[in-house]
Amino acid sequence: MSGIDPGPPAGEAAGTPGPARVPAPSPWNLPNALTVLRILLVPVFGWLLLSEDGQSTGYRLAAFGVFVVAMITDSVDGDIARRKGLVTDFGKVSDPIADKALVGMGLVALSVIDLVPWWITVVILVREIGITAMRFLVIRHGVMPAGRGGKLKTGLQTAALSMLIFPLTVLPLAGLWQTMAFVLLVAALVVTVVTGVDYVTKARQLRRTSPRAAANRARRAGRQGP
């Protein structure tokens, strides 16, 4: 060693600050406002659908309109958040909760008015709540993004619920439309269960292979010694 200070690395002037850290986006933004709006629409949607035991064409049309608006906000808020860099922790947590609340309200209300068998509602809700809880449990190991199966499941659920919420009796060939709606619902049920099993498998794999799991194993091995 010569004892001469080599100075700062090449290309970096002394005293030059490092790259500026990008501040986290504020939770007070448009995508989160749309998510909150969707949550607030859930009881309104449920009240409209259950009014007059679901027999009122006017209330059913209003419920259908609220459901469509809520699902549009679900698509728009995510697009805006990603495009504008407004993804926040609040949005990550509240967005799936809003989705599950809306779908859950629709299924429960349709079961109350005898349009959807209760066992289908229970199976779908158990899967949705269970997978959401599991995501929170494994989040310290990593994020489990929605796959193609999850998107297909959401699309089928949305299509089936939309048709069942709409008063199909006002349409010609109402029986055919009702059969199509039930076929979509059964397809949504099958995809919901299959993707639920897939998520459980991926969560178990993530718990075993994540950097956090590897670090935990290394610490345990170090404590045990040679």
Helices and strands as residue ranges (DSSP letters): H 30-50, G 51-54, H 57-84, H 89-112, H 118-138, H 148-165, G 168-170, H 174-209, H 211-224
